[in-house]
């Protein structure tokens, strides 16, 4: 499986890019990008590959991906129940966009 680089387009002046996916199945390739991503599965079920971990996803699952973490979500087309059965919402943003992380200790 070949890893694809995704170019995330953030609207000018915006801190993050917000996206909605609707389709009969999730069909994005195995990919990575330098942005952090928060993904909410709204509908459908299937399998995911994140880094070197495999698993299953279902409606209501929430994922957080760090920068450059490869990921892929897929469905069996036979499970699809219509043209907008696979639905997700996600945001993508540059690391550090909300400031430096809090540090503990002296």
Long-range contacts (C-beta under 8 A, 24 or more apart in sequence): 1-30, 1-72, 2-29, 2-30, 3-30, 3-31, 3-32, 3-70, 4-29, 4-30, 4-31, 4-32, 5-31, 5-32, 5-33, 6-31, 6-32, 6-33, 7-33, 8-33, 8-34, 8-35, 8-92, 10-92, 10-93, 10-94, 15-93, 15-97, 15-98, 16-91, 16-92, 16-93, 16-97, 17-91, 17-92, 17-93, 18-89, 18-90, 18-91, 19-89, 19-90, 19-91, 19-92, 20-87, 20-88, 20-89, 21-86, 21-87, 21-88, 21-89, 21-90, 22-83, 22-84, 22-86, 22-87, 23-83, 23-84, 23-85, 23-86, 24-77, 24-80, 24-82, 24-83, 24-84, 24-85, 24-86, 25-74, 25-75, 25-76, 25-77, 25-79, 25-80, 25-85, 25-86, 26-73, 26-74, 26-75, 26-86, 26-88, 27-74, 28-72, 28-73, 29-72, 30-70, 30-71, 30-72, 31-70, 31-71, 31-72, 32-68, 32-69, 32-70, 32-71, 33-67, 33-68, 33-92, 34-67, 34-68, 34-94, 34-95, 35-67, 35-92, 35-93, 35-94, 35-95, 36-64, 36-65, 36-66, 36-67, 36-92, 36-93, 36-94, 36-95, 37-63, 37-64, 37-65, 37-71, 37-90, 37-91, 37-92, 38-62, 38-63, 38-64, 38-65, 38-90, 38-91, 39-63, 39-64, 39-65, 39-88, 39-89, 39-90, 40-88, 40-89, 40-90, 41-73, 41-87, 41-88, 42-87, 42-88, 42-89, 43-85, 43-86, 43-87, 44-75, 44-79, 44-80, 44-85, 44-86, 44-87, 45-75, 45-79, 46-73, 46-74, 46-75, 46-76, 46-79, 46-86, 47-73, 47-74, 48-72, 48-73, 48-74, 66-95, 67-95
